[in-house]
Amino acid sequence: MNRHDFLRHLHRVYRPRNYLEIGVNDGRSLALSRVPSVAVDPAFRVVTDISCDVHLVKATSDDFFARKDPLLHLRNGRNPFRALARRDPLNVLGGDPKLELSFIDGMHLFEYALRDFMNVEKHSRWSSVIVLDDMLPRDVDEAARDRHTKYWTGDVYKAVQVLRRYRPDLVVVEVDTEPTGVVAVFGANPESEVLKNAYDEIIEEFVVPDPQDVPEEVLVRKNAVRPETLLRADFWPALARARNLRRPRSAFAPLRSRIEAVTG
């Protein structure tokens, strides 16, 4: 299953009510959305028909998130659920919008991917799903910071190492999609300051010159689950229902064990 097929099925099983995409390129992944969306890319070239209410932002993701109200479109756009906004307990549809499904496929350098995750998490909830692309390079050349191959992941694979070390409160699932894998992150905590406070020391340790020292377990996808296995898991209906309930982040605990069971 390639990344676009994975995203297509993810939209179906999770049924997000909004969508954020960082790194639009030609629009193939954005074309999968049917809900109010925000798509960010400093040089997008959309050649695909788009079937959602979308705000296309021509900017870097750093500049986008530096705006006073970056998700204004999700609050004021032509939202099909607008009639329910006043009764929405999570203020997903009215007030301060919270992201439900986000796809990060921006600059293929570790520090950019990490900042993108940090910024997306600030606008998410524990019931949100954050997907990062190009997380499983197949060789050291694909993982180079200085691109010299057709398929290129850069060193964004390091984000998994950082999240697992600094943020054990999250569930980070590597998914064996073609060609270069994705990672799905569950349990976002917009109140967390851990990555922000440790950012400088993280960059000092993980941003190093080529060639990159890619762990063998990444290259052989030792910890990656089949996309079909993750998509067919039994926790999705409960995760989707959780978006409608006024429950604290502690409600993530029982779902966490069900998600981790999928990874073996």
Summary of the structure (lengths in Angstrom):
residues: 264
radius of gyration: 17.5
end to end distance: 19.9
largest distance: 53.9
contacts: 818
relative contact order: 0.14
helix: 36%
strand: 16%
